[in-house]
Amino acid sequence: MLRFSAPVQQRIAQADHLNVTFGGGEANKATSLAQFGLSSCFVTKLPENPLGQSSLSHLRRYCVNKK
């Protein structure tokens, strides 16, 4: 659900910082369904830390529930 990417024209091994985005096939599908007005939830296990909270906040921003 978390994607790390290097800045343009760099490989991850060369980068001194990474861009982080939330996504992934399952999360993308759940957010798309929610945007069409359908009830949508995402079943996963998230860590109990700021990274897990950020992931959950991202899903909730698109009206996706976590189970």
CHARMM-style PDB file with segment names, atoms N, HN, CA, C and O in Angstrom:
ATOM      1  N   MET     1       0.794  -1.175   0.000  1.00  0.00      PROA
ATOM      2  CA  MET     1       0.000   0.000   0.000  1.00  0.00      PROA
ATOM      3  C   MET     1       0.853   1.262   0.000  1.00  0.00      PROA
ATOM      4  O   MET     1       0.327   2.365  -0.149  1.00  0.00      PROA
ATOM      5  N   LEU     2       2.129   1.114   0.161  1.00  0.00      PROA
ATOM      6  HN  LEU     2       2.556   0.218   0.283  1.00  0.00      PROA
ATOM      7  CA  LEU     2       3.019   2.263   0.190  1.00  0.00      PROA
ATOM      8  C   LEU     2       4.041   2.121  -0.920  1.00  0.00      PROA
ATOM      9  O   LEU     2       4.689   1.083  -1.055  1.00  0.00      PROA
ATOM     10  N   ARG     3       4.179   3.171  -1.711  1.00  0.00      PROA
ATOM     11  HN  ARG     3       3.652   4.014  -1.601  1.00  0.00      PROA
ATOM     12  CA  ARG     3       5.126   3.122  -2.822  1.00  0.00      PROA
ATOM     13  C   ARG     3       6.230   4.149  -2.587  1.00  0.00      PROA
ATOM     14  O   ARG     3       5.963   5.323  -2.332  1.00  0.00      PROA
ATOM     15  N   PHE     4       7.465   3.688  -2.678  1.00  0.00      PROA
ATOM     16  HN  PHE     4       7.683   2.734  -2.885  1.00  0.00      PROA
ATOM     17  CA  PHE     4       8.622   4.561  -2.592  1.00  0.00      PROA
ATOM     18  C   PHE     4       9.174   4.739  -3.995  1.00  0.00      PROA
ATOM     19  O   PHE     4       9.343   3.759  -4.720  1.00  0.00      PROA
ATOM     20  N   SER     5       9.456   5.969  -4.387  1.00  0.00      PROA
ATOM     21  HN  SER     5       9.319   6.766  -3.798  1.00  0.00      PROA
ATOM     22  CA  SER     5      10.054   6.200  -5.698  1.00  0.00      PROA
ATOM     23  C   SER     5      11.143   7.262  -5.575  1.00  0.00      PROA
ATOM     24  O   SER     5      11.062   8.183  -4.762  1.00  0.00      PROA
ATOM     25  N   ALA     6      12.145   7.098  -6.400  1.00  0.00      PROA
ATOM     26  HN  ALA     6      12.210   6.349  -7.060  1.00  0.00      PROA
ATOM     27  CA  ALA     6      13.252   8.049  -6.414  1.00  0.00      PROA
ATOM     28  C   ALA     6      12.863   9.267  -7.240  1.00  0.00      PROA
ATOM     29  O   ALA     6      11.983   9.186  -8.097  1.00  0.00      PROA
ATOM     30  N   PRO     7      13.513  10.388  -6.987  1.00  0.00      PROA
ATOM     31  CA  PRO     7      13.274  11.562  -7.834  1.00  0.00      PROA
ATOM     32  C   PRO     7      13.602  11.243  -9.292  1.00  0.00      PROA
ATOM     33  O   PRO     7      14.287  10.263  -9.584  1.00  0.00      PROA
ATOM     34  N   VAL     8      13.113  12.071 -10.190  1.00  0.00      PROA
ATOM     35  HN  VAL     8      12.557  12.867  -9.953  1.00  0.00      PROA
ATOM     36  CA  VAL     8      13.300  11.864 -11.626  1.00  0.00      PROA
ATOM     37  C   VAL     8      14.790  11.696 -11.954  1.00  0.00      PROA
ATOM     38  O   VAL     8      15.646  12.399 -11.418  1.00  0.00      PROA
ATOM     39  N   GLN     9      15.061  10.765 -12.830  1.00  0.00      PROA
ATOM     40  HN  GLN     9      14.365  10.194 -13.266  1.00  0.00      PROA
ATOM     41  CA  GLN     9      16.418  10.488 -13.334  1.00  0.00      PROA
ATOM     42  C   GLN     9      17.340   9.842 -12.307  1.00  0.00      PROA
ATOM     43  O   GLN     9      18.557   9.855 -12.490  1.00  0.00      PROA
ATOM     44  N   GLN    10      16.794   9.279 -11.234  1.00  0.00      PROA
ATOM     45  HN  GLN    10      15.805   9.268 -11.085  1.00  0.00      PROA
ATOM     46  CA  GLN    10      17.627   8.591 -10.248  1.00  0.00      PROA
ATOM     47  C   GLN    10      17.054   7.216  -9.954  1.00  0.00      PROA
ATOM     48  O   GLN    10      15.849   6.984 -10.048  1.00  0.00      PROA
ATOM     49  N   ARG    11      17.944   6.322  -9.600  1.00  0.00      PROA
ATOM     50  HN  ARG    11      18.923   6.510  -9.524  1.00  0.00      PROA
ATOM     51  CA  ARG    11      17.529   5.009  -9.105  1.00  0.00      PROA
ATOM     52  C   ARG    11      17.424   5.101  -7.585  1.00  0.00      PROA
ATOM     53  O   ARG    11      18.004   5.993  -6.966  1.00  0.00      PROA
ATOM     54  N   ILE    12      16.689   4.182  -6.998  1.00  0.00      PROA
ATOM     55  HN  ILE    12      16.217   3.457  -7.501  1.00  0.00      PROA
ATOM     56  CA  ILE    12      16.514   4.215  -5.542  1.00  0.00      PROA
ATOM     57  C   ILE    12      17.868   4.158  -4.832  1.00  0.00      PROA
ATOM     58  O   ILE    12      18.069   4.857  -3.839  1.00  0.00      PROA
ATOM     59  N   ALA    13      18.782   3.349  -5.320  1.00  0.00      PROA
ATOM     60  HN  ALA    13      18.618   2.782  -6.127  1.00  0.00      PROA
ATOM     61  CA  ALA    13      20.092   3.225  -4.684  1.00  0.00      PROA
ATOM     62  C   ALA    13      20.902   4.521  -4.770  1.00  0.00      PROA
ATOM     63  O   ALA    13      21.803   4.729  -3.958  1.00  0.00      PROA
ATOM     64  N   GLN    14      20.607   5.382  -5.716  1.00  0.00      PROA
ATOM     65  HN  GLN    14      19.875   5.214  -6.376  1.00  0.00      PROA
ATOM     66  CA  GLN    14      21.341   6.638  -5.885  1.00  0.00      PROA
ATOM     67  C   GLN    14      20.732   7.797  -5.097  1.00  0.00      PROA
ATOM     68  O   GLN    14      21.405   8.792  -4.827  1.00  0.00      PROA
ATOM     69  N   ALA    15      19.483   7.668  -4.737  1.00  0.00      PROA
ATOM     70  HN  ALA    15      18.936   6.860  -4.956  1.00  0.00      PROA
ATOM     71  CA  ALA    15      18.748   8.779  -4.141  1.00  0.00      PROA
ATOM     72  C   ALA    15      19.094   8.970  -2.670  1.00  0.00      PROA
ATOM     73  O   ALA    15      19.317   8.004  -1.940  1.00  0.00      PROA
ATOM     74  N   ASP    16      19.136  10.228  -2.248  1.00  0.00      PROA
ATOM     75  HN  ASP    16      18.955  11.013  -2.841  1.00  0.00      PROA
ATOM     76  CA  ASP    16      19.323  10.512  -0.823  1.00  0.00      PROA
ATOM     77  C   ASP    16      17.989  10.807  -0.133  1.00  0.00      PROA
ATOM     78  O   ASP    16      17.945  11.006   1.081  1.00  0.00      PROA
ATOM     79  N   HSD    17      16.905  10.833  -0.910  1.00  0.00      PROA
ATOM     80  HN  HSD    17      16.940  10.671  -1.896  1.00  0.00      PROA
ATOM     81  CA  HSD    17      15.554  10.911  -0.358  1.00  0.00      PROA
ATOM     82  C   HSD    17      14.594  10.239  -1.350  1.00  0.00      PROA
ATOM     83  O   HSD    17      14.891  10.116  -2.538  1.00  0.00      PROA
ATOM     84  N   LEU    18      13.452   9.814  -0.836  1.00  0.00      PROA
ATOM     85  HN  LEU    18      13.211   9.914   0.129  1.00  0.00      PROA
ATOM     86  CA  LEU    18      12.461   9.109  -1.649  1.00  0.00      PROA
ATOM     87  C   LEU    18      11.112   9.800  -1.564  1.00  0.00      PROA
ATOM     88  O   LEU    18      10.769  10.391  -0.539  1.00  0.00      PROA
ATOM     89  N   ASN    19      10.360   9.724  -2.634  1.00  0.00      PROA
ATOM     90  HN  ASN    19      10.638   9.244  -3.466  1.00  0.00      PROA
ATOM     91  CA  ASN    19       8.967  10.183  -2.634  1.00  0.00      PROA
ATOM     92  C   ASN    19       8.089   9.021  -2.189  1.00  0.00      PROA
ATOM     93  O   ASN    19       8.301   7.881  -2.601  1.00  0.00      PROA
ATOM     94  N   VAL    20       7.120   9.309  -1.363  1.00  0.00      PROA
ATOM     95  HN  VAL    20       6.947  10.236  -1.029  1.00  0.00      PROA
ATOM     96  CA  VAL    20       6.230   8.275  -0.831  1.00  0.00      PROA
ATOM     97  C   VAL    20       4.803   8.585  -1.262  1.00  0.00      PROA
ATOM     98  O   VAL    20       4.330   9.711  -1.106  1.00  0.00      PROA
ATOM     99  N   THR    21       4.125   7.585  -1.804  1.00  0.00      PROA
ATOM    100  HN  THR    21       4.510   6.671  -1.931  1.00  0.00      PROA
ATOM    101  CA  THR    21       2.711   7.721  -2.150  1.00  0.00      PROA
ATOM    102  C   THR    21       1.974   6.471  -1.683  1.00  0.00      PROA
ATOM    103  O   THR    21       2.547   5.384  -1.608  1.00  0.00      PROA
ATOM    104  N   PHE    22       0.705   6.646  -1.375  1.00  0.00      PROA
ATOM    105  HN  PHE    22       0.240   7.529  -1.437  1.00  0.00      PROA
ATOM    106  CA  PHE    22      -0.125   5.518  -0.993  1.00  0.00      PROA
ATOM    107  C   PHE    22      -0.838   5.006  -2.233  1.00  0.00      PROA
ATOM    108  O   PHE    22      -1.229   5.791  -3.097  1.00  0.00      PROA
ATOM    109  N   GLY    23      -1.006   3.722  -2.322  1.00  0.00      PROA
ATOM    110  HN  GLY    23      -0.689   3.085  -1.620  1.00  0.00      PROA
ATOM    111  CA  GLY    23      -1.697   3.154  -3.465  1.00  0.00      PROA
ATOM    112  C   GLY    23      -1.571   1.650  -3.475  1.00  0.00      PROA
ATOM    113  O   GLY    23      -1.459   1.019  -2.424  1.00  0.00      PROA
ATOM    114  N   GLY    24      -1.589   1.087  -4.640  1.00  0.00      PROA
ATOM    115  HN  GLY    24      -1.680   1.600  -5.493  1.00  0.00      PROA
ATOM    116  CA  GLY    24      -1.587  -0.362  -4.789  1.00  0.00      PROA
ATOM    117  C   GLY    24      -2.913  -0.779  -5.383  1.00  0.00      PROA
ATOM    118  O   GLY    24      -3.913  -0.080  -5.224  1.00  0.00      PROA
ATOM    119  N   GLY    25      -2.931  -1.883  -6.048  1.00  0.00      PROA
ATOM    120  HN  GLY    25      -2.118  -2.451  -6.177  1.00  0.00      PROA
ATOM    121  CA  GLY    25      -4.116  -2.338  -6.755  1.00  0.00      PROA
ATOM    122  C   GLY    25      -5.362  -2.406  -5.894  1.00  0.00      PROA
ATOM    123  O   GLY    25      -6.426  -1.932  -6.293  1.00  0.00      PROA
ATOM    124  N   GLU    26      -5.237  -2.988  -4.725  1.00  0.00      PROA
ATOM    125  HN  GLU    26      -4.373  -3.373  -4.400  1.00  0.00      PROA
ATOM    126  CA  GLU    26      -6.412  -3.168  -3.863  1.00  0.00      PROA
ATOM    127  C   GLU    26      -6.914  -1.828  -3.334  1.00  0.00      PROA
ATOM    128  O   GLU    26      -8.118  -1.571  -3.338  1.00  0.00      PROA
ATOM    129  N   ALA    27      -6.001  -0.975  -2.879  1.00  0.00      PROA
ATOM    130  HN  ALA    27      -5.023  -1.184  -2.876  1.00  0.00      PROA
ATOM    131  CA  ALA    27      -6.392   0.339  -2.367  1.00  0.00      PROA
ATOM    132  C   ALA    27      -6.997   1.187  -3.480  1.00  0.00      PROA
ATOM    133  O   ALA    27      -7.985   1.888  -3.261  1.00  0.00      PROA
ATOM    134  N   ASN    28      -6.413   1.125  -4.660  1.00  0.00      PROA
ATOM    135  HN  ASN    28      -5.610   0.556  -4.837  1.00  0.00      PROA
ATOM    136  CA  ASN    28      -6.940   1.893  -5.789  1.00  0.00      PROA
ATOM    137  C   ASN    28      -8.354   1.446  -6.144  1.00  0.00      PROA
ATOM    138  O   ASN    28      -9.222   2.273  -6.424  1.00  0.00      PROA
ATOM    139  N   LYS    29      -8.577   0.146  -6.132  1.00  0.00      PROA
ATOM    140  HN  LYS    29      -7.872  -0.525  -5.905  1.00  0.00      PROA
ATOM    141  CA  LYS    29      -9.914  -0.390  -6.444  1.00  0.00      PROA
ATOM    142  C   LYS    29     -10.923   0.054  -5.384  1.00  0.00      PROA
ATOM    143  O   LYS    29     -12.036   0.459  -5.720  1.00  0.00      PROA
ATOM    144  N   ALA    30     -10.541  -0.020  -4.115  1.00  0.00      PROA
ATOM    145  HN  ALA    30      -9.637  -0.348  -3.843  1.00  0.00      PROA
ATOM    146  CA  ALA    30     -11.456   0.372  -3.036  1.00  0.00      PROA
ATOM    147  C   ALA    30     -11.799   1.857  -3.119  1.00  0.00      PROA
ATOM    148  O   ALA    30     -12.958   2.230  -2.935  1.00  0.00      PROA
ATOM    149  N   THR    31     -10.819   2.704  -3.391  1.00  0.00      PROA
ATOM    150  HN  THR    31      -9.877   2.401  -3.541  1.00  0.00      PROA
ATOM    151  CA  THR    31     -11.107   4.132  -3.494  1.00  0.00      PROA
ATOM    152  C   THR    31     -11.960   4.437  -4.718  1.00  0.00      PROA
ATOM    153  O   THR    31     -12.825   5.312  -4.663  1.00  0.00      PROA
ATOM    154  N   SER    32     -11.731   3.732  -5.819  1.00  0.00      PROA
ATOM    155  HN  SER    32     -11.028   3.022  -5.863  1.00  0.00      PROA
ATOM    156  CA  SER    32     -12.547   3.948  -7.016  1.00  0.00      PROA
ATOM    157  C   SER    32     -14.002   3.582  -6.751  1.00  0.00      PROA
ATOM    158  O   SER    32     -14.910   4.325  -7.123  1.00  0.00      PROA
ATOM    159  N   LEU    33     -14.225   2.442  -6.111  1.00  0.00      PROA
ATOM    160  HN  LEU    33     -13.487   1.838  -5.808  1.00  0.00      PROA
ATOM    161  CA  LEU    33     -15.593   2.029  -5.800  1.00  0.00      PROA
ATOM    162  C   LEU    33     -16.273   3.035  -4.880  1.00  0.00      PROA
ATOM    163  O   LEU    33     -17.440   3.373  -5.074  1.00  0.00      PROA
ATOM    164  N   ALA    34     -15.532   3.515  -3.870  1.00  0.00      PROA
ATOM    165  HN  ALA    34     -14.584   3.240  -3.712  1.00  0.00      PROA
ATOM    166  CA  ALA    34     -16.101   4.493  -2.949  1.00  0.00      PROA
ATOM    167  C   ALA    34     -16.449   5.790  -3.673  1.00  0.00      PROA
ATOM    168  O   ALA    34     -17.454   6.423  -3.350  1.00  0.00      PROA
ATOM    169  N   GLN    35     -15.640   6.191  -4.637  1.00  0.00      PROA
ATOM    170  HN  GLN    35     -14.823   5.677  -4.899  1.00  0.00      PROA
ATOM    171  CA  GLN    35     -15.914   7.418  -5.384  1.00  0.00      PROA
ATOM    172  C   GLN    35     -17.148   7.286  -6.268  1.00  0.00      PROA
ATOM    173  O   GLN    35     -17.770   8.287  -6.622  1.00  0.00      PROA
ATOM    174  N   PHE    36     -17.506   6.046  -6.628  1.00  0.00      PROA
ATOM    175  HN  PHE    36     -17.001   5.233  -6.340  1.00  0.00      PROA
ATOM    176  CA  PHE    36     -18.732   5.809  -7.387  1.00  0.00      PROA
ATOM    177  C   PHE    36     -19.950   5.670  -6.469  1.00  0.00      PROA
ATOM    178  O   PHE    36     -21.056   5.393  -6.934  1.00  0.00      PROA
ATOM    179  N   GLY    37     -19.739   5.864  -5.163  1.00  0.00      PROA
ATOM    180  HN  GLY    37     -18.841   6.089  -4.786  1.00  0.00      PROA
ATOM    181  CA  GLY    37     -20.846   5.838  -4.217  1.00  0.00      PROA
ATOM    182  C   GLY    37     -21.147   4.472  -3.637  1.00  0.00      PROA
ATOM    183  O   GLY    37     -22.147   4.306  -2.940  1.00  0.00      PROA
ATOM    184  N   LEU    38     -20.307   3.497  -3.908  1.00  0.00      PROA
ATOM    185  HN  LEU    38     -19.494   3.632  -4.474  1.00  0.00      PROA
ATOM    186  CA  LEU    38     -20.512   2.154  -3.368  1.00  0.00      PROA
ATOM    187  C   LEU    38     -19.832   2.025  -2.012  1.00  0.00      PROA
ATOM    188  O   LEU    38     -18.812   2.666  -1.755  1.00  0.00      PROA
ATOM    189  N   SER    39     -20.400   1.199  -1.152  1.00  0.00      PROA
ATOM    190  HN  SER    39     -21.228   0.679  -1.361  1.00  0.00      PROA
ATOM    191  CA  SER    39     -19.774   0.924   0.136  1.00  0.00      PROA
ATOM    192  C   SER    39     -18.476   0.167  -0.118  1.00  0.00      PROA
ATOM    193  O   SER    39     -18.463  -0.826  -0.844  1.00  0.00      PROA
ATOM    194  N   SER    40     -17.407   0.629   0.471  1.00  0.00      PROA
ATOM    195  HN  SER    40     -17.418   1.436   1.061  1.00  0.00      PROA
ATOM    196  CA  SER    40     -16.109   0.039   0.179  1.00  0.00      PROA
ATOM    197  C   SER    40     -15.294  -0.092   1.456  1.00  0.00      PROA
ATOM    198  O   SER    40     -15.283   0.813   2.290  1.00  0.00      PROA
ATOM    199  N   CYS    41     -14.611  -1.223   1.604  1.00  0.00      PROA
ATOM    200  HN  CYS    41     -14.620  -1.959   0.926  1.00  0.00      PROA
ATOM    201  CA  CYS    41     -13.703  -1.393   2.740  1.00  0.00      PROA
ATOM    202  C   CYS    41     -12.432  -2.079   2.265  1.00  0.00      PROA
ATOM    203  O   CYS    41     -12.405  -2.731   1.222  1.00  0.00      PROA
ATOM    204  N   PHE    42     -11.392  -1.917   3.049  1.00  0.00      PROA
ATOM    205  HN  PHE    42     -11.413  -1.387   3.897  1.00  0.00      PROA
ATOM    206  CA  PHE    42     -10.077  -2.457   2.729  1.00  0.00      PROA
ATOM    207  C   PHE    42      -9.647  -3.309   3.909  1.00  0.00      PROA
ATOM    208  O   PHE    42      -9.516  -2.796   5.021  1.00  0.00      PROA
ATOM    209  N   VAL    43      -9.427  -4.589   3.695  1.00  0.00      PROA
ATOM    210  HN  VAL    43      -9.534  -5.005   2.792  1.00  0.00      PROA
ATOM    211  CA  VAL    43      -9.049  -5.498   4.769  1.00  0.00      PROA
ATOM    212  C   VAL    43      -7.536  -5.627   4.768  1.00  0.00      PROA
ATOM    213  O   VAL    43      -6.937  -6.093   3.799  1.00  0.00      PROA
ATOM    214  N   THR    44      -6.926  -5.207   5.873  1.00  0.00      PROA
ATOM    215  HN  THR    44      -7.412  -4.828   6.661  1.00  0.00      PROA
ATOM    216  CA  THR    44      -5.472  -5.243   5.964  1.00  0.00      PROA
ATOM    217  C   THR    44      -5.036  -5.184   7.418  1.00  0.00      PROA
ATOM    218  O   THR    44      -5.859  -4.995   8.314  1.00  0.00      PROA
ATOM    219  N   LYS    45      -3.771  -5.342   7.644  1.00  0.00      PROA
ATOM    220  HN  LYS    45      -3.102  -5.496   6.916  1.00  0.00      PROA
ATOM    221  CA  LYS    45      -3.165  -5.176   8.967  1.00  0.00      PROA
ATOM    222  C   LYS    45      -2.179  -4.027   8.848  1.00  0.00      PROA
ATOM    223  O   LYS    45      -1.250  -4.080   8.042  1.00  0.00      PROA
ATOM    224  N   LEU    46      -2.379  -2.990   9.649  1.00  0.00      PROA
ATOM    225  HN  LEU    46      -3.133  -2.947  10.304  1.00  0.00      PROA
ATOM    226  CA  LEU    46      -1.498  -1.833   9.634  1.00  0.00      PROA
ATOM    227  C   LEU    46      -0.732  -1.751  10.945  1.00  0.00      PROA
ATOM    228  O   LEU    46      -1.247  -2.146  11.991  1.00  0.00      PROA
ATOM    229  N   PRO    47       0.494  -1.241  10.898  1.00  0.00      PROA
ATOM    230  CA  PRO    47       1.237  -1.076  12.145  1.00  0.00      PROA
ATOM    231  C   PRO    47       0.618   0.034  12.997  1.00  0.00      PROA
ATOM    232  O   PRO    47       0.039   0.982  12.468  1.00  0.00      PROA
ATOM    233  N   GLU    48       0.743  -0.090  14.287  1.00  0.00      PROA
ATOM    234  HN  GLU    48       1.213  -0.860  14.718  1.00  0.00      PROA
ATOM    235  CA  GLU    48       0.215   0.928  15.194  1.00  0.00      PROA
ATOM    236  C   GLU    48       1.281   1.994  15.415  1.00  0.00      PROA
ATOM    237  O   GLU    48       1.885   2.076  16.485  1.00  0.00      PROA
ATOM    238  N   ASN    49       1.500   2.804  14.394  1.00  0.00      PROA
ATOM    239  HN  ASN    49       1.009   2.738  13.525  1.00  0.00      PROA
ATOM    240  CA  ASN    49       2.471   3.890  14.460  1.00  0.00      PROA
ATOM    241  C   ASN    49       2.037   4.981  13.488  1.00  0.00      PROA
ATOM    242  O   ASN    49       1.022   4.816  12.811  1.00  0.00      PROA
ATOM    243  N   PRO    50       2.762   6.079  13.396  1.00  0.00      PROA
ATOM    244  CA  PRO    50       2.350   7.167  12.505  1.00  0.00      PROA
ATOM    245  C   PRO    50       2.212   6.758  11.033  1.00  0.00      PROA
ATOM    246  O   PRO    50       1.363   7.297  10.323  1.00  0.00      PROA
ATOM    247  N   LEU    51       3.017   5.835  10.579  1.00  0.00      PROA
ATOM    248  HN  LEU    51       3.707   5.397  11.155  1.00  0.00      PROA
ATOM    249  CA  LEU    51       2.918   5.388   9.190  1.00  0.00      PROA
ATOM    250  C   LEU    51       1.599   4.653   8.959  1.00  0.00      PROA
ATOM    251  O   LEU    51       0.943   4.867   7.939  1.00  0.00      PROA
ATOM    252  N   GLY    52       1.210   3.800   9.885  1.00  0.00      PROA
ATOM    253  HN  GLY    52       1.743   3.626  10.713  1.00  0.00      PROA
ATOM    254  CA  GLY    52      -0.070   3.105   9.788  1.00  0.00      PROA
ATOM    255  C   GLY    52      -1.234   4.077   9.855  1.00  0.00      PROA
ATOM    256  O   GLY    52      -2.205   3.937   9.112  1.00  0.00      PROA
ATOM    257  N   GLN    53      -1.144   5.069  10.745  1.00  0.00      PROA
ATOM    258  HN  GLN    53      -0.355   5.183  11.349  1.00  0.00      PROA
ATOM    259  CA  GLN    53      -2.194   6.083  10.855  1.00  0.00      PROA
ATOM    260  C   GLN    53      -2.308   6.904   9.585  1.00  0.00      PROA
ATOM    261  O   GLN    53      -3.412   7.250   9.165  1.00  0.00      PROA
ATOM    262  N   SER    54      -1.181   7.216   8.971  1.00  0.00      PROA
ATOM    263  HN  SER    54      -0.284   6.934   9.312  1.00  0.00      PROA
ATOM    264  CA  SER    54      -1.196   7.981   7.730  1.00  0.00      PROA
ATOM    265  C   SER    54      -1.860   7.183   6.612  1.00  0.00      PROA
ATOM    266  O   SER    54      -2.624   7.736   5.821  1.00  0.00      PROA
ATOM    267  N   SER    55      -1.568   5.882   6.546  1.00  0.00      PROA
ATOM    268  HN  SER    55      -0.947   5.434   7.189  1.00  0.00      PROA
ATOM    269  CA  SER    55      -2.194   5.015   5.550  1.00  0.00      PROA
ATOM    270  C   SER    55      -3.706   4.981   5.738  1.00  0.00      PROA
ATOM    271  O   SER    55      -4.467   5.093   4.777  1.00  0.00      PROA
ATOM    272  N   LEU    56      -4.125   4.825   6.980  1.00  0.00      PROA
ATOM    273  HN  LEU    56      -3.507   4.734   7.761  1.00  0.00      PROA
ATOM    274  CA  LEU    56      -5.550   4.771   7.286  1.00  0.00      PROA
ATOM    275  C   LEU    56      -6.237   6.100   6.972  1.00  0.00      PROA
ATOM    276  O   LEU    56      -7.349   6.117   6.444  1.00  0.00      PROA
ATOM    277  N   SER    57      -5.588   7.192   7.289  1.00  0.00      PROA
ATOM    278  HN  SER    57      -4.684   7.179   7.718  1.00  0.00      PROA
ATOM    279  CA  SER    57      -6.144   8.514   6.985  1.00  0.00      PROA
ATOM    280  C   SER    57      -6.312   8.701   5.479  1.00  0.00      PROA
ATOM    281  O   SER    57      -7.290   9.296   5.025  1.00  0.00      PROA
ATOM    282  N   HSD    58      -5.365   8.197   4.718  1.00  0.00      PROA
ATOM    283  HN  HSD    58      -4.570   7.714   5.086  1.00  0.00      PROA
ATOM    284  CA  HSD    58      -5.450   8.308   3.260  1.00  0.00      PROA
ATOM    285  C   HSD    58      -6.679   7.561   2.736  1.00  0.00      PROA
ATOM    286  O   HSD    58      -7.406   8.080   1.889  1.00  0.00      PROA
ATOM    287  N   LEU    59      -6.911   6.348   3.237  1.00  0.00      PROA
ATOM    288  HN  LEU    59      -6.320   5.927   3.925  1.00  0.00      PROA
ATOM    289  CA  LEU    59      -8.079   5.576   2.803  1.00  0.00      PROA
ATOM    290  C   LEU    59      -9.373   6.269   3.219  1.00  0.00      PROA
ATOM    291  O   LEU    59     -10.317   6.355   2.434  1.00  0.00      PROA
ATOM    292  N   ARG    60      -9.414   6.753   4.432  1.00  0.00      PROA
ATOM    293  HN  ARG    60      -8.647   6.683   5.071  1.00  0.00      PROA
ATOM    294  CA  ARG    60     -10.632   7.408   4.933  1.00  0.00      PROA
ATOM    295  C   ARG    60     -10.936   8.693   4.173  1.00  0.00      PROA
ATOM    296  O   ARG    60     -12.099   9.077   4.044  1.00  0.00      PROA
ATOM    297  N   ARG    61      -9.907   9.356   3.674  1.00  0.00      PROA
ATOM    298  HN  ARG    61      -8.963   9.044   3.780  1.00  0.00      PROA
ATOM    299  CA  ARG    61     -10.106  10.577   2.883  1.00  0.00      PROA
ATOM    300  C   ARG    61     -10.986  10.295   1.669  1.00  0.00      PROA
ATOM    301  O   ARG    61     -11.699  11.174   1.184  1.00  0.00      PROA
ATOM    302  N   TYR    62     -10.923   9.041   1.182  1.00  0.00      PROA
ATOM    303  HN  TYR    62     -10.344   8.327   1.576  1.00  0.00      PROA
ATOM    304  CA  TYR    62     -11.722   8.633   0.023  1.00  0.00      PROA
ATOM    305  C   TYR    62     -12.921   7.793   0.430  1.00  0.00      PROA
ATOM    306  O   TYR    62     -13.482   7.077  -0.400  1.00  0.00      PROA
ATOM    307  N   CYS    63     -13.324   7.867   1.700  1.00  0.00      PROA
ATOM    308  HN  CYS    63     -12.868   8.448   2.374  1.00  0.00      PROA
ATOM    309  CA  CYS    63     -14.509   7.166   2.228  1.00  0.00      PROA
ATOM    310  C   CYS    63     -14.378   5.653   2.184  1.00  0.00      PROA
ATOM    311  O   CYS    63     -15.370   4.952   1.988  1.00  0.00      PROA
ATOM    312  N   VAL    64     -13.172   5.143   2.365  1.00  0.00      PROA
ATOM    313  HN  VAL    64     -12.366   5.712   2.524  1.00  0.00      PROA
ATOM    314  CA  VAL    64     -12.939   3.701   2.427  1.00  0.00      PROA
ATOM    315  C   VAL    64     -12.777   3.327   3.893  1.00  0.00      PROA
ATOM    316  O   VAL    64     -11.998   3.954   4.611  1.00  0.00      PROA
ATOM    317  N   ASN    65     -13.504   2.311   4.341  1.00  0.00      PROA
ATOM    318  HN  ASN    65     -14.137   1.801   3.758  1.00  0.00      PROA
ATOM    319  CA  ASN    65     -13.404   1.825   5.718  1.00  0.00      PROA
ATOM    320  C   ASN    65     -12.351   0.745   5.803  1.00  0.00      PROA
ATOM    321  O   ASN    65     -12.060   0.073   4.814  1.00  0.00      PROA
ATOM    322  N   LYS    66     -11.769   0.573   7.003  1.00  0.00      PROA
ATOM    323  HN  LYS    66     -12.005   1.119   7.806  1.00  0.00      PROA
ATOM    324  CA  LYS    66     -10.792  -0.489   7.238  1.00  0.00      PROA
ATOM    325  C   LYS    66     -11.459  -1.579   8.064  1.00  0.00      PROA
ATOM    326  O   LYS    66     -12.178  -1.298   9.022  1.00  0.00      PROA
ATOM    327  N   LYS    67     -11.212  -2.819   7.682  1.00  0.00      PROA
ATOM    328  HN  LYS    67     -10.627  -3.047   6.903  1.00  0.00      PROA
ATOM    329  CA  LYS    67     -11.727  -3.960   8.452  1.00  0.00      PROA
ATOM    330  C   LYS    67     -10.554  -4.716   9.018  1.00  0.00      PROA
ATOM    331  OT1 LYS    67     -10.740  -5.720   9.705  1.00  0.00      PROA
TER     332      LYS     67
END
